[in-house]
Amino acid sequence: MQTLKRISNRLFYLPPYQETDRPILAAITGEEKTLLIDAGNSSSHAKLFLDQLEERNIKGDLLVLTHWHWDHVFGMREIQAPIIAHDETYNKIKELQELSWEDKELDQRVKEGIEIPFCADAIKKELGNERDIFLPDPDLTFETRMKVNLGGVTCLIEHVGGDHSHDSSIVYIQEEKALFLGDCLYANLYSKNWNYTIDNTLQLIQQIEKYDADIFFLSHHDRPLTKEDFSSFLQLMKSAAFLTKKHEGNEEAVVQEMSESKQRKLSEEEMETITFFVNGFSGN
């Protein structure tokens, strides 16, 4: 079972669970209010989070969604708090409200290329035969950014977009020097071949690098990243983007130059990142 982790008196998070694609959920506690980050991928996921918060006498007063993907919103019905979302996230949730999540309809959307096979499988594993999904409308929406004062701690929510989901937003907790990135730095999964595009990625990184943070949360990473870890993560993305552009999408040439510069064989993560950029460059 996932166990709530405490970073400080104001910052708690529930780690991800990869088998059913559960992302990180988090709570930011101020002197007056608590902000929850993301709703989870099911009622069970949300209840697990809320129960463990309750054991620490923490109750969520507000919920913010980082983006519209199922694994971040399917637990909304369990969280009795006003919901904050970007305008695009709101619109996407309205579209999700019209869909059936039963096997027949889900499999048909996979067949049509609308749904991702990996996500369809995870939905079936997480939800079993209980597919009664209720998605309430978000209560508060924003276009660019908004600030939430919780009492002694301030959360800045900013829309950043990116290849993974155009509505992606991040949450920066100034007093904790913590940055919650949702899925914004992951690849575009809604394409034949998963990919990054060079311009979108470099623009996104530029937006993120303006934040003075010491700890970074990516929703499906097993643990938060230190500043050094995160800097290495971004450097890999920038290098892969630069070399992909330099070699005009020639994957073999990109791998060779990066490998030579590091004087070693590339890791699985490095190879995957290069492949994603090559896919985006060639339009695959």
C-alpha positions as CSV (number, residue, x, y, z in Angstrom):
1,M,0.0,0.0,0.0
2,Q,1.2,3.5,-0.7
3,T,2.2,5.4,2.4
4,L,1.9,9.2,2.9
5,K,5.4,10.8,3.1
6,R,6.2,14.0,5.0
7,I,8.7,16.5,3.6
8,S,8.0,19.2,6.2
9,N,5.3,20.4,8.5
10,R,3.6,21.9,5.4
11,L,4.3,19.4,2.7
12,F,3.0,15.8,2.3
13,Y,2.8,13.5,-0.7
14,L,1.5,10.0,-1.5
15,P,4.0,8.2,-3.8
16,P,2.9,6.9,-7.3
17,Y,2.0,3.3,-8.0
18,Q,3.1,2.3,-11.5
19,E,1.1,-0.8,-12.1
20,T,-2.2,1.0,-12.3
21,D,-0.7,4.4,-13.2
22,R,-1.4,6.2,-9.9
23,P,0.4,9.5,-9.9
24,I,1.8,11.4,-6.9
25,L,-0.9,13.2,-4.8
26,A,0.1,16.0,-2.5
27,A,-1.1,18.3,0.3
28,I,0.2,21.7,1.1
29,T,-0.9,22.8,4.6
30,G,-1.0,26.5,5.7
31,E,-2.1,28.1,8.9
32,E,-5.6,28.6,7.5
33,K,-6.2,26.2,4.5
34,T,-4.8,23.1,2.9
35,L,-4.4,22.7,-0.9
36,L,-4.5,19.3,-2.4
37,I,-2.7,18.6,-5.7
38,D,-4.5,16.2,-8.1
39,A,-7.4,13.9,-7.3
40,G,-6.0,10.5,-8.2
41,N,-7.1,7.9,-10.7
42,S,-10.0,6.4,-8.8
43,S,-12.2,6.7,-5.8
44,S,-10.0,4.1,-4.1
45,H,-6.9,6.1,-4.8
46,A,-8.5,9.4,-3.5
47,K,-9.8,7.6,-0.4
48,L,-6.4,6.2,0.5
49,F,-5.0,9.7,0.2
50,L,-7.7,11.3,2.3
51,D,-7.7,8.6,5.0
52,Q,-4.0,9.0,5.5
53,L,-4.3,12.8,5.6
54,E,-7.1,12.4,8.2
55,E,-4.8,10.3,10.4
56,R,-2.6,13.5,10.6
57,N,-5.7,15.7,11.2
58,I,-5.4,17.2,7.7
59,K,-8.4,18.1,5.7
60,G,-8.3,19.5,2.1
61,D,-9.9,22.9,1.6
62,L,-9.0,23.3,-2.1
63,L,-8.1,20.9,-4.9
64,V,-6.0,21.9,-7.9
65,L,-5.7,19.7,-11.1
66,T,-2.4,19.7,-13.0
67,H,-4.1,18.5,-16.2
68,W,-7.1,16.5,-17.5
69,H,-5.8,13.0,-17.9
70,W,-7.9,10.2,-16.3
71,D,-5.2,9.3,-13.7
72,H,-5.3,12.8,-12.2
73,V,-9.1,13.4,-12.2
74,F,-11.0,10.2,-11.7
75,G,-11.0,10.6,-7.9
76,M,-12.6,14.0,-7.9
77,R,-15.9,12.8,-6.5
78,E,-14.3,11.8,-3.2
79,I,-12.7,15.2,-2.5
80,Q,-15.3,17.5,-1.0
81,A,-13.5,20.8,-1.8
82,P,-13.7,23.5,-4.5
83,I,-11.7,22.4,-7.6
84,I,-9.2,24.7,-9.3
85,A,-8.4,24.0,-13.0
86,H,-7.0,25.7,-16.1
87,D,-9.6,26.8,-18.7
88,E,-8.5,24.0,-21.0
89,T,-8.6,21.4,-18.2
90,Y,-12.2,22.4,-17.5
91,N,-13.2,22.0,-21.1
92,K,-11.5,18.6,-21.3
93,I,-13.3,17.4,-18.2
94,K,-16.6,18.4,-19.8
95,E,-15.7,16.1,-22.7
96,L,-14.8,13.2,-20.4
97,Q,-18.2,13.5,-18.7
98,E,-19.8,12.4,-21.9
99,L,-17.8,9.2,-22.2
100,S,-18.5,5.6,-21.1
101,W,-15.6,3.7,-19.4
102,E,-17.0,0.2,-19.9
103,D,-14.8,-2.3,-21.8
104,K,-16.7,-2.1,-25.1
105,E,-16.5,1.7,-25.4
106,L,-13.0,1.8,-24.0
107,D,-11.8,-0.8,-26.5
108,Q,-13.4,1.0,-29.4
109,R,-11.7,4.2,-28.5
110,V,-8.3,2.3,-28.4
111,K,-9.2,0.8,-31.8
112,E,-9.9,4.3,-33.2
113,G,-6.6,5.7,-31.8
114,I,-8.5,8.0,-29.4
115,E,-7.4,6.2,-26.2
116,I,-4.0,4.9,-25.3
117,P,-3.8,1.1,-24.9
118,F,-1.6,1.5,-21.8
119,C,-4.2,3.8,-20.2
120,A,-7.1,1.5,-21.1
121,D,-5.3,-1.5,-19.5
122,A,-4.5,0.6,-16.4
123,I,-8.2,1.8,-16.1
124,K,-9.4,-1.8,-16.1
125,K,-6.8,-2.9,-13.5
126,E,-7.5,0.1,-11.2
127,L,-11.3,0.2,-11.5
128,G,-12.2,-3.4,-12.0
129,N,-15.8,-3.8,-12.9
130,E,-16.8,-0.6,-11.0
131,R,-16.7,2.0,-13.8
132,D,-19.3,4.5,-12.4
133,I,-17.1,7.5,-12.9
134,F,-18.6,10.9,-11.8
135,L,-16.5,14.0,-12.7
136,P,-17.8,17.2,-11.2
137,D,-17.2,20.5,-12.9
138,P,-14.2,22.5,-11.6
139,D,-15.3,25.4,-9.6
140,L,-12.5,27.9,-10.2
141,T,-10.7,28.4,-13.5
142,F,-7.8,30.5,-14.6
143,E,-6.1,31.4,-17.9
144,T,-2.4,32.0,-17.2
145,R,-1.7,31.8,-13.4
146,M,-3.3,32.3,-10.0
147,K,-2.0,32.6,-6.5
148,V,-3.5,30.8,-3.5
149,N,-2.7,32.0,0.0
150,L,-3.1,29.2,2.6
151,G,-1.9,31.3,5.6
152,G,1.8,31.6,5.9
153,V,2.4,29.7,2.7
154,T,1.7,30.7,-0.9
155,C,1.1,28.5,-3.9
156,L,1.5,29.9,-7.4
157,I,-0.3,27.9,-10.0
158,E,0.8,28.5,-13.6
159,H,-0.2,27.1,-17.0
160,V,2.9,25.9,-18.9
161,G,1.5,23.5,-21.5
162,G,4.0,21.1,-23.1
163,D,3.9,18.0,-25.4
164,H,2.3,15.7,-22.8
165,S,-0.9,17.8,-22.4
166,H,-1.5,21.3,-23.6
167,D,-3.4,22.2,-20.5
168,S,-0.6,21.3,-18.1
169,S,-0.1,23.5,-15.0
170,I,2.5,23.5,-12.3
171,V,2.3,24.4,-8.6
172,Y,5.2,26.3,-6.9
173,I,5.3,26.6,-3.1
174,Q,7.6,29.5,-2.5
175,E,8.1,29.0,1.3
176,E,9.1,25.3,0.7
177,K,11.0,25.9,-2.5
178,A,9.1,23.0,-3.9
179,L,7.8,22.7,-7.5
180,F,5.1,20.2,-8.5
181,L,5.3,19.6,-12.3
182,G,2.5,17.1,-12.9
183,D,3.2,15.3,-16.1
184,C,4.3,18.4,-18.1
185,L,7.8,17.1,-18.8
186,Y,6.7,13.7,-20.1
187,A,6.3,12.9,-23.7
188,N,3.2,13.1,-25.9
189,L,1.5,9.7,-25.5
190,Y,-1.5,10.5,-27.7
191,S,0.4,9.8,-30.9
192,K,1.4,6.8,-32.9
193,N,4.9,7.0,-31.6
194,W,5.5,8.8,-28.3
195,N,7.4,12.0,-28.8
196,Y,8.8,15.3,-27.7
197,T,9.0,18.3,-30.0
198,I,12.1,20.5,-29.8
199,D,10.5,24.0,-29.7
200,N,7.8,23.1,-27.2
201,T,10.2,21.3,-24.9
202,L,12.8,24.1,-24.9
203,Q,10.1,26.7,-24.2
204,L,8.7,24.7,-21.4
205,I,12.1,24.2,-19.8
206,Q,12.7,27.9,-20.0
207,Q,9.5,28.6,-18.1
208,I,10.3,26.0,-15.4
209,E,13.9,27.2,-14.9
210,K,12.7,30.6,-13.6
211,Y,11.5,29.0,-10.4
212,D,13.9,28.9,-7.4
213,A,13.2,25.4,-6.1
214,D,15.2,22.8,-4.2
215,I,12.8,19.9,-4.6
216,F,10.9,18.8,-7.7
217,F,8.0,16.5,-8.0
218,L,7.2,14.7,-11.3
219,S,3.9,12.8,-11.0
220,H,5.1,9.4,-12.0
221,H,8.7,9.5,-10.6
222,D,9.1,7.3,-7.6
223,R,10.6,10.0,-5.5
224,P,11.0,13.8,-5.6
225,L,14.2,15.0,-7.3
226,T,16.8,17.2,-5.7
227,K,18.0,20.3,-7.5
228,E,21.1,18.4,-8.8
229,D,19.0,15.5,-10.0
230,F,16.5,17.8,-11.7
231,S,19.2,19.8,-13.4
232,S,20.6,16.6,-14.8
233,F,17.2,15.6,-16.0
234,L,16.7,18.9,-17.8
235,Q,20.2,18.8,-19.3
236,L,19.5,15.4,-20.8
237,M,16.4,16.8,-22.5
238,K,18.2,19.9,-23.7
239,S,21.1,17.9,-25.1
240,A,18.8,15.5,-26.8
241,A,16.8,18.3,-28.4
242,F,20.0,20.2,-29.5
243,L,21.5,17.0,-31.1
244,T,18.3,16.0,-32.7
245,K,18.1,19.4,-34.4
246,K,21.8,19.3,-35.3
247,H,21.6,15.9,-36.9
248,E,18.1,16.5,-38.5
249,G,16.5,13.6,-36.7
250,N,19.2,11.0,-37.5
251,E,18.9,8.9,-34.4
252,E,22.2,6.9,-34.9
253,A,24.2,10.2,-35.2
254,V,22.5,11.6,-32.1
255,V,23.3,8.5,-30.0
256,Q,26.9,8.4,-31.3
257,E,27.7,12.1,-30.4
258,M,26.0,11.9,-27.0
259,S,27.8,8.7,-26.2
260,E,31.2,10.1,-27.3
261,S,30.7,13.2,-25.2
262,K,29.9,11.1,-22.1
263,Q,32.6,8.6,-23.0
264,R,30.3,5.7,-22.1
265,K,27.3,3.7,-23.4
266,L,24.0,5.6,-23.0
267,S,21.5,4.6,-20.3
268,E,18.0,3.3,-21.1
269,E,16.6,6.7,-20.1
270,E,19.0,8.6,-22.4
271,M,18.2,6.3,-25.3
272,E,14.4,6.7,-24.7
273,T,14.7,10.5,-24.5
274,I,16.6,10.6,-27.8
275,T,14.0,8.3,-29.5
276,F,11.2,10.6,-28.3
277,F,12.8,13.7,-29.8
278,V,13.6,11.9,-33.1
279,N,10.0,10.8,-33.3
280,G,8.9,14.4,-32.8
281,F,11.4,15.7,-35.4
282,S,10.3,13.2,-38.1
283,G,6.6,13.7,-37.3
284,N,6.1,10.0,-36.5
